[in-house]
Amino acid sequence: MYIRRTHTRNSATGERYHTHRLVRSTRVGGKVRQITLLNLGRHFAVPPADWPTLCVRLEELLGGQGVLLKVEISAELERTAQRLGAQLLARQPVATPAPSPTPEAAPPPAAPAEVDTIEVDSLILSRPRSVGVESVGLWAMAQLEFATLLDTLGLNGPERSAILGAIIARMAAPGSERATRRWLVDASGLGELLDVDFETFNLMRFYRASDALRRHRATIEKTLFARVSEFFGLDWTVTLYDLTNTFFEGEAAANRRAKRGHSKEKRRDCPLVTLGLVLDGSGFVRRSEVFDGNVVEGTTLAGMLAGLGAPTGALVVMDRGMATEENLVWLRAQGYRYLVVSRERQRQFDADAATSIQSAGGDPIAVQRVLDAEGGEVRLYCYSECRRQRESGSEQPTENWTDWGPRVWLRWRKRPARQRRSRGATGGGQG
């Protein structure tokens, strides 16, 4: 076994370049022939001086036996040997059993062994990999024919592999593209399941995989949601719509949507982009969109819902930022129902007409249902004395402080400095 560096030519462009191959010499019919075991590519990074040592180590790994004189190699070379050895073992043909004899001459079947003995001290843990979430993710993608969808979109094999790797890495170990590549190379067995060596994928390939998903976003979302709806029998009557934003470190001058605006992460010093997501009643994604960082939330509703094709009578659930009067008028005109948090500043609460209920924590809450004059809108007013006492500072924080502290803190920050000092001593740091 040895490594050979050869010249080759790109059939499409005519470019000449060098490539590296792992070769074994084998005698066939009285002649010595060279059989290529692995194509190592044009960017094989192992120095030529280490090629003999690498080949010796590969022979040891493939032999499956201990060695009399261990070859001292660096950690990086050992890592490469383990990776190439795993690929060679995966490519070895599976031995087929010999044909069984005729029934007349067949001996009686032997009883299966009930106990297998393993010498624990002989076990060696080498390149451990996880395959659980990878197998489940690939199975789910196969049910949705996701790889076939990527193929119909014109994506080649390496692009599809990078996309599958990036998506499953988000399931198992969410992180950046750099963290995704590190997880696929160091911890995951997805490469073996896909017959792909992710260590040969540079970081830019994962960035380009995200770009490809973004480029075909509309087709992918529409196709996948249609297939999911068919599998689970989902209806399209409930829609949850919300926005958030994220910031960029730096100027992001090349991003035309990066604008300065109201940052939900308190990073007003950075350019932002706004992300919109529409979910159905079961939590499946219907549609996503990227808006300018300075977009006004209330102006995005009509454009997002118009492209969904939701039937008349669908329920739209939104937060207070979307519940502008213009949006409510538009929803009624389109035949949608809606569930929103009111933006009105004065609550018309009548304690005598309210009904008393209990929260999950056992606190009493007064609830009043009000029907407007036209009968088309129902308003639900809620009042909690415990909440009022907590917000006014007349009650000491309880063990439930973590549950309501952040919401109270946002209101409390606008109070005079004297109140801030007294309240902060009791646990305002939770904000």
C-alpha positions in Angstrom: 0.0 0.0 0.0 1.3 3.4 -0.9 0.2 7.0 -1.9 0.6 8.1 -5.5 0.5 11.7 -6.7 -0.8 11.9 -10.3 -1.7 14.5 -12.9 -5.3 14.6 -14.2 -7.4 17.0 -16.2 -10.9 18.4 -15.5 -13.0 17.2 -18.4 -15.3 20.2 -18.3 -12.7 23.1 -18.1 -9.6 21.3 -19.3 -7.7 22.4 -16.2 -4.7 20.2 -15.2 -4.1 19.5 -11.5 -2.6 17.0 -9.2 -4.6 14.4 -7.2 -3.6 11.8 -4.6 -4.6 8.2 -4.4 -4.1 5.4 -2.0 -3.0 2.4 -4.1 -2.3 -1.2 -3.5 -0.2 -3.5 -5.8 -1.8 -6.8 -6.5 -0.7 -9.7 -8.7 -3.5 -10.7 -11.1 -2.8 -13.5 -13.6 0.9 -13.3 -13.3 0.9 -9.5 -13.7 1.2 -6.8 -11.1 -1.7 -4.4 -11.2 -2.3 -1.2 -9.1 -5.7 -0.9 -7.6 -6.9 2.4 -6.3 -8.3 2.0 -2.7 -9.2 5.6 -2.0 -9.1 8.9 -3.9 -7.5 11.3 -1.5 -8.2 14.4 -3.5 -6.2 17.3 -4.7 -5.8 18.9 -1.3 -4.4 16.0 0.6 -2.6 17.8 3.5 -0.2 15.0 4.8 3.4 15.8 3.9 5.1 13.4 1.5 7.7 12.4 4.1 4.9 11.0 6.3 3.2 8.9 3.5 5.1 5.7 4.3 4.4 5.9 8.0 0.7 6.5 7.2 0.5 3.5 5.0 2.1 1.3 7.6 -0.4 2.5 10.2 -3.3 1.8 7.8 -2.0 -1.8 7.3 -2.0 -2.2 11.0 -5.6 -0.9 11.4 -6.9 -3.1 8.5 -5.1 -6.2 9.8 -7.0 -6.0 13.1 -4.1 -7.4 15.1 -1.6 -6.0 17.6 1.8 -5.0 16.4 5.2 -6.2 17.6 7.0 -2.9 17.0 4.7 0.1 17.4 5.3 3.0 14.9 5.5 6.3 16.6 3.4 8.9 14.8 2.0 12.3 15.6 -1.6 12.8 16.9 -2.6 14.5 13.6 -1.3 11.6 11.5 -3.0 9.1 13.8 -6.2 11.0 13.3 -5.9 10.8 9.5 -5.0 7.1 9.7 -8.2 6.4 11.8 -10.3 8.4 9.4 -9.0 6.7 6.2 -9.0 3.3 7.9 -12.7 3.7 8.7 -13.4 4.5 5.0 -11.5 1.5 3.8 -13.4 -0.8 6.2 -16.7 0.6 5.1 -15.8 -0.1 1.5 -14.8 -3.7 2.1 -17.3 -6.1 0.4 -19.6 -8.1 2.8 -18.8 -11.8 2.6 -21.7 -13.8 1.3 -22.3 -17.2 2.9 -21.6 -20.3 1.0 -24.7 -22.0 -0.6 -26.3 -24.5 1.6 -26.1 -28.2 0.7 -29.0 -30.1 -0.7 -31.7 -31.1 1.8 -30.8 -34.8 1.5 -27.2 -34.2 2.6 -27.9 -31.3 5.1 -26.7 -32.0 8.6 -29.0 -31.3 11.5 -28.9 -27.6 12.5 -26.6 -26.8 15.4 -28.1 -25.2 18.4 -27.4 -21.5 18.5 -24.9 -20.4 21.1 -26.5 -18.8 24.1 -23.3 -17.2 25.5 -20.5 -15.3 23.7 -17.3 -14.7 25.6 -15.5 -11.4 25.2 -12.1 -10.6 26.6 -12.8 -7.1 28.1 -9.1 -6.2 28.2 -8.8 -6.7 24.5 -11.4 -4.1 23.6 -10.1 -0.9 22.2 -12.2 2.2 21.8 -11.3 3.9 18.6 -13.0 7.0 17.0 -16.4 6.6 18.9 -19.3 8.1 17.1 -23.0 8.8 17.8 -25.5 7.4 15.3 -28.8 7.7 17.3 -30.1 11.1 16.3 -28.4 10.8 12.9 -30.4 7.7 12.1 -33.7 9.1 13.3 -33.0 12.3 11.3 -32.2 10.5 8.1 -35.3 8.3 8.5 -37.5 11.3 8.9 -35.9 13.0 5.9 -36.5 9.8 3.9 -40.2 9.8 4.8 -40.4 13.4 3.5 -38.2 12.6 0.4 -36.1 15.5 1.4 -32.9 14.4 -0.4 -35.0 13.8 -3.6 -36.4 17.3 -3.3 -32.8 18.8 -3.0 -31.9 16.8 -6.1 -34.8 18.2 -8.1 -33.6 21.7 -7.1 -30.4 21.1 -9.0 -28.1 20.7 -6.0 -25.1 18.3 -6.5 -24.0 15.5 -4.2 -21.5 17.5 -2.0 -24.1 20.3 -1.6 -26.8 17.8 -0.5 -24.5 16.1 1.9 -23.5 19.4 3.5 -27.2 20.4 3.8 -28.1 17.1 5.4 -25.2 17.4 7.8 -26.0 21.0 8.7 -29.7 20.2 9.4 -29.0 17.1 11.5 -26.2 18.9 13.4 -28.8 21.6 14.3 -31.0 18.8 15.7 -28.3 17.2 17.8 -25.8 20.0 18.7 -27.1 23.4 17.7 -24.3 25.9 16.9 -22.5 27.9 14.3 -21.3 26.5 11.0 -17.8 26.1 12.6 -19.3 24.1 15.5 -21.4 22.1 13.0 -18.3 21.0 11.1 -16.5 20.2 14.3 -19.4 18.0 15.5 -19.6 16.2 12.2 -15.9 15.5 12.1 -15.2 14.7 15.8 -18.4 13.2 17.3 -20.9 12.1 14.7 -21.2 9.0 12.6 -23.3 10.7 10.0 -20.4 10.6 7.5 -20.4 6.8 7.6 -24.1 6.6 7.2 -24.0 8.9 4.1 -20.6 7.5 2.9 -19.2 11.0 3.1 -16.0 12.2 4.7 -17.0 15.5 6.3 -13.3 16.2 7.3 -12.6 16.9 3.6 -15.4 19.6 3.6 -14.0 23.0 4.3 -16.0 25.6 6.4 -17.1 27.5 3.4 -19.1 24.6 2.1 -21.4 24.7 5.1 -21.9 28.5 4.7 -22.8 27.8 1.0 -25.2 25.1 2.2 -27.0 27.7 4.3 -27.1 30.0 1.3 -28.6 27.2 -0.9 -31.4 26.6 1.7 -32.1 30.3 1.8 -32.2 30.5 -2.0 -34.7 27.7 -2.3 -36.6 28.5 0.9 -40.0 29.1 -0.5 -40.1 25.8 -2.5 -38.7 23.8 0.4 -41.2 25.2 2.9 -44.2 24.7 0.7 -43.3 21.1 -0.3 -42.3 20.0 3.2 -45.4 21.4 4.9 -47.6 19.8 2.3 -46.1 16.4 2.9 -46.2 16.8 6.7 -49.8 17.9 6.5 -50.6 14.8 4.5 -48.8 12.5 7.0 -50.4 13.9 10.1 -53.7 15.1 8.7 -53.1 18.7 9.8 -55.7 21.4 9.2 -54.7 24.9 8.2 -57.0 26.8 10.5 -54.6 28.0 13.2 -51.7 30.3 12.5 -49.2 31.8 14.9 -47.1 34.7 13.6 -44.3 36.5 15.4 -41.1 38.4 14.7 -37.7 38.6 16.3 -34.4 40.1 15.3 -30.8 39.4 15.6 -27.7 41.6 15.3 -24.4 41.6 13.4 -21.0 42.4 14.9 -19.5 45.0 12.5 -21.1 47.1 9.9 -22.5 44.3 7.6 -22.2 46.8 4.7 -22.8 44.0 2.1 -26.1 43.0 3.6 -28.8 45.2 2.2 -31.3 44.2 4.9 -29.0 45.0 7.8 -30.4 48.2 9.3 -30.3 49.8 12.7 -33.5 49.6 14.7 -35.1 48.4 18.0 -33.0 45.4 19.1 -34.7 42.9 21.3 -31.3 41.9 22.6 -30.5 45.5 23.6 -27.9 45.8 20.9 -28.9 49.1 19.4 -25.3 49.8 18.5 -25.3 47.0 15.8 -27.1 46.5 12.5 -30.1 44.1 12.7 -32.2 41.8 10.5 -35.7 40.9 11.4 -36.9 37.3 11.2 -40.6 36.3 10.8 -42.0 32.9 11.3 -45.5 31.5 10.7 -46.5 28.3 12.5 -49.6 26.2 12.3 -51.6 25.0 15.3 -49.4 22.0 15.8 -46.1 24.0 15.7 -45.0 23.1 12.2 -43.4 25.9 10.2 -45.7 27.3 7.5 -43.5 30.1 6.2 -40.5 32.2 7.1 -39.1 35.5 6.0 -36.2 37.9 6.5 -37.1 41.6 6.8 -35.0 44.7 7.1 -33.7 45.4 10.6 -35.7 48.6 11.0 -39.0 47.1 9.8 -42.2 48.0 11.8 -43.7 44.8 13.0 -47.3 45.8 12.3 -46.6 46.4 8.6 -45.5 42.8 7.8 -48.7 40.9 8.6 -50.6 41.3 5.4 -47.7 40.3 3.2 -46.9 37.2 5.2 -50.4 35.9 5.5 -51.4 36.8 1.9 -49.1 34.1 0.5 -50.2 31.3 2.8 -53.6 30.6 1.2 -55.2 30.0 4.6 -58.9 29.4 4.3 -61.6 31.8 5.5 -62.1 31.5 9.2 -58.5 30.7 10.1 -57.4 31.8 13.5 -54.4 34.1 13.6 -52.6 34.3 17.0 -50.3 37.3 17.5 -48.7 39.4 20.2 -49.4 43.0 21.0 -46.8 44.3 18.5 -49.0 43.1 15.6 -52.4 44.1 17.0 -52.6 47.5 15.3 -56.0 48.8 14.4 -55.1 48.6 10.7 -54.1 44.9 11.0 -57.4 44.0 12.9 -59.4 45.8 10.2 -57.5 43.9 7.5 -58.0 40.5 9.3 -61.8 41.1 9.5 -61.9 42.1 5.9 -60.2 38.9 4.8 -62.4 36.7 6.9 -59.8 35.7 9.5 -60.4 35.2 13.2 -57.7 36.5 15.5 -56.5 36.2 19.1 -54.3 39.1 20.1 -53.2 41.1 23.2 -55.0 44.5 23.2 -53.0 47.7 22.6 -55.6 49.9 24.3 -54.2 51.8 27.3 -57.3 52.0 29.4 -59.0 48.7 30.5 -62.7 48.9 30.9 -62.8 46.4 33.8 -66.0 45.9 35.9 -65.3 43.9 39.0 -69.0 43.2 39.6 -69.5 41.6 36.2 -66.3 39.5 36.5 -65.9 35.8 37.2 -63.3 34.5 39.6 -60.9 31.7 38.6 -57.5 30.5 39.8 -54.2 30.5 38.0 -51.9 27.5 37.8 -50.2 28.8 41.0 -53.4 29.1 42.9 -53.8 32.9 42.8 -57.3 34.2 42.3 -57.9 36.0 39.0 -61.0 38.0 38.0 -62.1 37.6 34.4 -64.6 39.7 32.5 -66.0 38.8 29.1 -67.2 41.8 27.0 -68.9 41.5 23.6 -68.8 44.6 21.4 -71.9 46.3 20.1 -71.7 44.6 16.7 -71.2 41.2 18.2 -68.1 40.4 16.1 -65.4 40.9 18.7 -65.0 39.4 22.2 -62.7 41.1 24.7 -61.4 39.3 27.8 -60.3 41.5 30.7 -58.2 39.9 33.5 -57.3 41.3 36.9 -55.0 39.8 39.5 -54.7 41.4 42.9 -51.5 39.4 43.6 -50.0 40.7 40.4 -51.0 44.3 41.3 -49.3 44.0 44.7 -46.1 42.6 43.2 -45.9 45.3 40.6 -46.6 48.1 43.1 -43.9 46.7 45.4 -46.3 46.3 48.4 -45.5 42.6 48.7 -42.2 40.9 49.3 -41.0 38.6 46.5 -42.0 34.9 47.0 -40.5 31.7 45.8 -42.2 32.4 42.4 -40.0 35.5 41.8 -38.2 33.9 38.9 -41.5 33.3 37.1 -42.7 36.9 37.1 -39.6 38.9 37.9 -38.4 39.6 34.4 -41.8 41.0 33.3 -42.1 43.2 36.4 -38.6 44.4 35.9 -39.3 45.9 32.5 -42.0 48.0 33.9 -40.2 48.9 37.1 -37.1 50.3 35.4 -39.1 53.5 34.4 -39.9 54.3 38.0 -38.0 57.0 40.1 -34.5 56.2 41.4 -35.7 56.0 45.0 -38.1 53.1 44.2 -35.4 51.4 42.1 -33.0 51.3 45.0 -35.5 49.9 47.4 -36.9 47.3 45.0 -33.5 46.3 43.7 -32.4 45.2 47.2 -35.1 42.5 47.2 -34.3 40.7 44.0 -34.6 43.1 41.0 -31.4 41.5 39.7 -33.5 38.8 38.2 -34.1 41.2 35.3 
